[in-house]
Amino acid sequence: MAATRRAAAEEAPTRIRCRLGQLLAERGMSLTELSRAVGVSVTNLSLLKNNHVRAVRYSTLEAICEVLDCQPGDLLVFER
């Protein structure tokens, strides 16, 4: 029973949204350029951009924020 609840919770949509696409557009940068700059695959960045991840490493978040000159709160937002 606990495993079923855990599986359902893992599949439930999250209200945390990633604004990576908007930030890239504002800076005129492509996902490929960001990938090269931060050392994260285009595939993984695309998953993040399209809200298909459940977790983000702090080191990845830090690298993205450094390259995009933004704060974590600019990248990730909570939708009410």
DSSP file (Angstrom, degrees, kcal/mol; ACC not computed):
  #  RESIDUE AA STRUCTURE BP1 BP2  ACC     N-H-->O    O-->H-N    N-H-->O    O-->H-N    TCO  KAPPA ALPHA  PHI   PSI    X-CA   Y-CA   Z-CA
    1    1 A M     >        0   0    0      0, 0.0     4,-2.0     0, 0.0     5,-0.2   0.000 360.0 360.0 360.0 -43.9    0.0    0.0    0.0
    2    2 A A  H  >  +     0   0    0      1,-0.2     4,-2.4     2,-0.2     5,-0.2   0.884 360.0  54.0 -64.0 -37.8    2.8    2.5    0.9
    3    3 A A  H  > S+     0   0    0      1,-0.2     4,-2.4     2,-0.2    -1,-0.2   0.874 106.9  51.8 -63.9 -36.9    4.5    1.7   -2.4
    4    4 A T  H  > S+     0   0    0      2,-0.2     4,-2.3     1,-0.2    -2,-0.2   0.912 110.7  47.1 -65.8 -43.5    1.3    2.5   -4.3
    5    5 A R  H  X S+     0   0    0     -4,-2.0     4,-2.3     2,-0.2    -2,-0.2   0.908 112.4  50.6 -63.8 -41.2    1.0    5.9   -2.6
    6    6 A R  H  X S+     0   0    0     -4,-2.4     4,-2.1     2,-0.2    -2,-0.2   0.915 110.4  48.8 -63.6 -43.4    4.6    6.6   -3.2
    7    7 A A  H  X S+     0   0    0     -4,-2.4     4,-1.3     1,-0.2    -1,-0.2   0.901 111.6  49.8 -63.7 -41.0    4.3    5.8   -6.9
    8    8 A A  H  X S+     0   0    0     -4,-2.3     4,-1.1     1,-0.2    -1,-0.2   0.895 110.0  50.5 -64.7 -39.7    1.2    8.0   -7.2
    9    9 A A  H  < S+     0   0    0     -4,-2.3     3,-0.3     1,-0.2    -1,-0.2   0.877 108.2  52.9 -65.8 -37.0    3.0   10.9   -5.5
   10   10 A E  H  < S+     0   0    0     -4,-2.1    -1,-0.2     1,-0.2    -2,-0.2   0.795 112.6  44.8 -68.8 -27.1    5.9   10.5   -7.9
   11   11 A E  H  < S+     0   0    0     -4,-1.3    -1,-0.2    -3,-0.2    -2,-0.2   0.619  88.6 107.7 -90.4 -14.5    3.5   10.7  -10.9
   12   12 A A  S  < S-     0   0    0     -4,-1.1     2,-0.0    -3,-0.3    -3,-0.0  -0.380  79.8-107.0 -65.7 139.3    1.5   13.7   -9.5
   13   13 A P        -     0   0    0      0, 0.0     2,-0.3     0, 0.0    -1,-0.1  -0.359  31.9-134.2 -66.1 146.5    2.1   16.9  -11.4
   14   14 A T        -     0   0    0     37,-0.2    40,-0.0     2,-0.2    64,-0.0  -0.684   6.2-141.0 -98.3 155.0    4.2   19.5   -9.5
   15   15 A R  S    S+     0   0    0     -2,-0.3    64,-3.2     2,-0.1     2,-0.5   0.356  74.1 104.1 -96.8   5.2    3.3   23.1   -9.3
   16   16 A I  E     -A   78   0A   0     62,-0.2     2,-0.4    60,-0.0    62,-0.2  -0.770  56.8-166.7 -83.2 127.2    6.9   24.2   -9.6
   17   17 A R  E     -A   77   0A   0     60,-3.5    60,-2.9    -2,-0.5     2,-0.5  -0.918  15.1-135.1-120.0 144.6    7.5   25.5  -13.1
   18   18 A C  E     -A   76   0A   0     -2,-0.4     3,-0.3    30,-0.2    58,-0.2  -0.841   8.3-166.0 -99.9 131.3   10.8   26.2  -14.9
   19   19 A R     >  +     0   0    0     56,-3.5     4,-2.5    -2,-0.5     5,-0.2   0.003  50.0 122.8-101.9  26.2   11.2   29.4  -16.8
   20   20 A L  H  > S+     0   0    0     55,-0.2     4,-2.7     1,-0.2     5,-0.2   0.895  71.8  53.3 -58.3 -42.8   14.3   28.3  -18.7
   21   21 A G  H  > S+     0   0    0     28,-0.3     4,-2.2    -3,-0.3    -1,-0.2   0.915 111.0  46.0 -58.7 -44.6   12.7   28.8  -22.1
   22   22 A Q  H  > S+     0   0    0      2,-0.2     4,-2.5     1,-0.2    -1,-0.2   0.912 112.8  49.7 -65.5 -43.1   11.7   32.4  -21.2
   23   23 A L  H  X S+     0   0    0     -4,-2.5     4,-1.3     1,-0.2    -2,-0.2   0.900 111.4  49.0 -65.4 -39.8   15.1   33.2  -19.7
   24   24 A L  H  X>S+     0   0    0     -4,-2.7     5,-2.4    -5,-0.2     4,-0.7   0.930 111.7  49.3 -63.3 -44.2   16.9   31.8  -22.8
   25   25 A A  H ><5S+     0   0    0     -4,-2.2     3,-0.9     1,-0.2    -2,-0.2   0.912 108.4  53.1 -61.6 -43.1   14.7   33.8  -25.1
   26   26 A E  H 3<5S+     0   0    0     -4,-2.5    -1,-0.2     1,-0.2    -2,-0.2   0.804 115.6  41.2 -61.7 -28.8   15.3   37.0  -23.1
   27   27 A R  H 3<5S-     0   0    0     -4,-1.3    -1,-0.2    -3,-0.3    -2,-0.2   0.431 108.2-121.8-100.6  -0.2   19.0   36.5  -23.5
   28   28 A G  T <<5 +     0   0    0     -3,-0.9     2,-0.4    -4,-0.7    -3,-0.2   0.861  65.7 139.2  64.0  35.9   19.0   35.4  -27.1
   29   29 A M      < -     0   0    0     -5,-2.4    -1,-0.2    -6,-0.1     2,-0.2  -0.877  45.5-136.1-116.2 144.2   20.7   32.1  -26.2
   30   30 A S     >  -     0   0    0     -2,-0.4     4,-2.2    -3,-0.1     5,-0.2  -0.537  25.0-115.2 -92.6 163.1   19.9   28.6  -27.5
   31   31 A L  H  > S+     0   0    0      1,-0.2     4,-2.6     2,-0.2     5,-0.1   0.862 118.3  55.0 -62.4 -36.5   19.6   25.5  -25.4
   32   32 A T  H  > S+     0   0    0      2,-0.2     4,-2.1     1,-0.2    -1,-0.2   0.909 107.2  48.8 -64.4 -42.9   22.7   24.1  -27.2
   33   33 A E  H  > S+     0   0    0      2,-0.2     4,-2.0     1,-0.2    -2,-0.2   0.919 112.8  47.8 -62.8 -43.6   24.7   27.2  -26.2
   34   34 A L  H  X S+     0   0    0     -4,-2.2     4,-2.5     1,-0.2     5,-0.3   0.913 108.7  55.4 -63.4 -42.1   23.6   26.9  -22.6
   35   35 A S  H  X>S+     0   0    0     -4,-2.6     4,-2.0     1,-0.2     5,-1.0   0.922 109.6  45.7 -56.4 -47.1   24.5   23.2  -22.7
   36   36 A R  H  <5S+     0   0    0     -4,-2.1    -1,-0.2     1,-0.2    -2,-0.2   0.884 114.1  49.4 -63.9 -38.9   28.0   23.9  -23.7
   37   37 A A  H  <5S+     0   0    0     -4,-2.0    -2,-0.2     1,-0.2    -1,-0.2   0.845 121.2  31.8 -72.3 -34.3   28.4   26.7  -21.1
   38   38 A V  H  <5S-     0   0    0     -4,-2.5    -2,-0.2     2,-0.2    -1,-0.2   0.599 101.6-122.4-102.4 -12.3   27.1   24.7  -18.2
   39   39 A G  T  <5 +     0   0    0     -4,-2.0     2,-0.4    -5,-0.3    -3,-0.2   0.820  68.9 125.9  75.8  30.1   28.3   21.2  -19.1
   40   40 A V      < -     0   0    0     -5,-1.0    -1,-0.3    -6,-0.2    -2,-0.2  -0.958  66.2-101.9-120.2 140.7   24.8   19.6  -19.0
   41   41 A S     >  -     0   0    0     -2,-0.4     4,-2.3     1,-0.1     5,-0.2  -0.186  21.6-123.3 -62.6 151.8   23.4   17.7  -21.9
   42   42 A V  H  > S+     0   0    0      1,-0.2     4,-2.6     2,-0.2     5,-0.2   0.885 113.2  57.2 -59.1 -39.0   20.9   19.3  -24.2
   43   43 A T  H  > S+     0   0    0      1,-0.2     4,-2.2     2,-0.2    -1,-0.2   0.934 108.2  44.6 -59.4 -48.0   18.5   16.4  -23.5
   44   44 A N  H  > S+     0   0    0      1,-0.2     4,-2.0     2,-0.2    -1,-0.2   0.890 114.0  49.3 -66.8 -38.3   18.6   17.1  -19.7
   45   45 A L  H  X S+     0   0    0     -4,-2.3     4,-3.0     2,-0.2    -1,-0.2   0.882 109.8  52.6 -66.8 -36.9   18.2   20.8  -20.2
   46   46 A S  H  X S+     0   0    0     -4,-2.6     4,-2.1     2,-0.2    -2,-0.2   0.904 107.8  50.9 -64.2 -41.6   15.3   20.2  -22.5
   47   47 A L  H  <>S+     0   0    0     -4,-2.2     5,-3.1     2,-0.2     6,-0.3   0.915 113.1  46.3 -60.9 -42.6   13.6   18.0  -19.8
   48   48 A L  H ><5S+     0   0    0     -4,-2.0     3,-1.8     1,-0.2   -30,-0.2   0.942 111.1  51.7 -63.6 -48.1   14.1   20.8  -17.3
   49   49 A K  H 3<5S+     0   0    0     -4,-3.0   -28,-0.3     1,-0.3    -1,-0.2   0.842 112.0  46.7 -58.2 -35.8   12.8   23.4  -19.7
   50   50 A N  T 3<5S-     0   0    0     -4,-2.1    -1,-0.3    -5,-0.2    -2,-0.2   0.179 116.0-111.6 -97.3  17.5    9.7   21.4  -20.4
   51   51 A N  T < 5S+     0   0    0     -3,-1.8    -3,-0.2     1,-0.1   -37,-0.2   0.856  77.8 129.1  59.8  40.2    9.0   20.7  -16.7
   52   52 A H      < +     0   0    0     -5,-3.1     2,-0.3    -6,-0.1    -4,-0.2   0.037  45.8  89.4-112.3  25.7    9.7   16.9  -17.0
   53   53 A V        -     0   0    0     -6,-0.3     3,-0.1    -5,-0.2    -9,-0.0  -0.888  53.9-161.4-120.1 154.3   12.2   16.6  -14.1
   54   54 A R  S    S+     0   0    0     -2,-0.3     2,-0.3     1,-0.2    -1,-0.1   0.548  78.2  20.5-105.8 -14.1   11.5   15.9  -10.4
   55   55 A A        -     0   0    0      2,-0.0     2,-0.4     0, 0.0    -1,-0.2  -0.991  57.4-156.9-153.8 155.3   14.8   17.2   -9.1
   56   56 A V        -     0   0    0     -2,-0.3     2,-0.1    -3,-0.1    -3,-0.0  -0.998  26.3-121.9-135.9 130.5   17.7   19.5  -10.0
   57   57 A R     >  -     0   0    0     -2,-0.4     4,-2.5     1,-0.1     3,-0.2  -0.446  19.5-128.1 -67.9 143.2   21.2   19.3   -8.5
   58   58 A Y  H  > S+     0   0    0      1,-0.2     4,-3.0     2,-0.2     5,-0.2   0.877 110.7  56.8 -58.5 -37.2   22.3   22.4   -6.8
   59   59 A S  H  > S+     0   0    0      2,-0.2     4,-2.0     1,-0.2    -1,-0.2   0.878 108.5  46.2 -64.8 -36.1   25.5   22.4   -8.9
   60   60 A T  H  > S+     0   0    0     -3,-0.2     4,-2.5     2,-0.2     5,-0.2   0.928 113.7  48.3 -68.9 -45.5   23.4   22.4  -12.1
   61   61 A L  H  X S+     0   0    0     -4,-2.5     4,-2.5     1,-0.2    -2,-0.2   0.906 112.0  49.9 -60.5 -42.9   21.2   25.2  -10.8
   62   62 A E  H  X S+     0   0    0     -4,-3.0     4,-2.3    -5,-0.2    -1,-0.2   0.916 111.0  48.6 -62.4 -44.3   24.2   27.2   -9.8
   63   63 A A  H  X S+     0   0    0     -4,-2.0     4,-2.3     2,-0.2    -2,-0.2   0.908 112.4  48.3 -65.0 -42.0   25.8   26.8  -13.2
   64   64 A I  H  X S+     0   0    0     -4,-2.5     4,-2.8     1,-0.2     5,-0.2   0.936 112.7  48.2 -62.9 -46.5   22.6   27.8  -15.0
   65   65 A C  H  X>S+     0   0    0     -4,-2.5     5,-1.9    -5,-0.2     4,-0.8   0.880 110.7  51.8 -62.9 -37.6   22.2   30.8  -12.8
   66   66 A E  H  <5S+     0   0    0     -4,-2.3     3,-0.4     3,-0.2    -1,-0.2   0.946 114.6  41.3 -62.5 -49.0   25.8   31.8  -13.3
   67   67 A V  H  <5S+     0   0    0     -4,-2.3    -2,-0.2     1,-0.2    -1,-0.2   0.894 121.1  41.2 -68.9 -40.4   25.6   31.6  -17.1
   68   68 A L  H  <5S-     0   0    0     -4,-2.8    -1,-0.2    -5,-0.2    -2,-0.2   0.483 104.2-129.4 -86.9  -2.0   22.2   33.3  -17.4
   69   69 A D  T  <5 +     0   0    0     -4,-0.8     2,-0.3    -3,-0.4    -3,-0.2   0.958  66.1 120.0  51.5  57.0   23.0   35.9  -14.7
   70   70 A C      < -     0   0    0     -5,-1.9    -1,-0.2    -6,-0.1    -2,-0.1  -0.839  63.7-108.3-139.6 175.5   19.9   35.1  -12.7
   71   71 A Q    >>  -     0   0    0     -2,-0.3     3,-1.7    -3,-0.1     4,-1.1  -0.724  35.7-109.5-102.5 156.5   18.7   33.9   -9.3
   72   72 A P  H 3> S+     0   0    0      0, 0.0     4,-2.9     0, 0.0     3,-0.4   0.856 120.1  59.4 -53.8 -35.3   17.1   30.5   -8.7
   73   73 A G  H 34 S+     0   0    0      1,-0.2    -3,-0.0     2,-0.2     0, 0.0   0.702 100.1  55.6 -68.5 -19.4   13.8   32.3   -8.1
   74   74 A D  H <4 S+     0   0    0     -3,-1.7    -1,-0.2     1,-0.1   -51,-0.1   0.795 114.8  39.6 -77.3 -29.5   14.0   33.7  -11.7
   75   75 A L  H  < S+     0   0    0     -4,-1.1   -56,-3.5    -3,-0.4     2,-0.5   0.868 119.1  41.7 -87.5 -42.5   14.4   30.1  -13.0
   76   76 A L  E  <  +A   18   0A   0     -4,-2.9     2,-0.3   -58,-0.2   -58,-0.2  -0.930  66.8 179.3-115.2 129.6   11.9   28.2  -10.8
   77   77 A V  E     -A   17   0A   0    -60,-2.9   -60,-3.5    -2,-0.5     2,-0.6  -0.941  25.0-130.2-129.2 151.5    8.5   29.5   -9.9
   78   78 A F  E     -A   16   0A   0     -2,-0.3     2,-0.5   -62,-0.2   -62,-0.2  -0.887  21.3-147.7-101.1 121.1    5.6   28.1   -7.8
   79   79 A E              0   0    0    -64,-3.2    -2,-0.0    -2,-0.6   -64,-0.0  -0.773 360.0 360.0 -91.8 128.4    2.2   28.3   -9.4
   80   80 A R              0   0    0     -2,-0.5    -1,-0.1     0, 0.0   -65,-0.0   0.427 360.0 360.0 -90.4 360.0   -0.7   28.7   -7.1
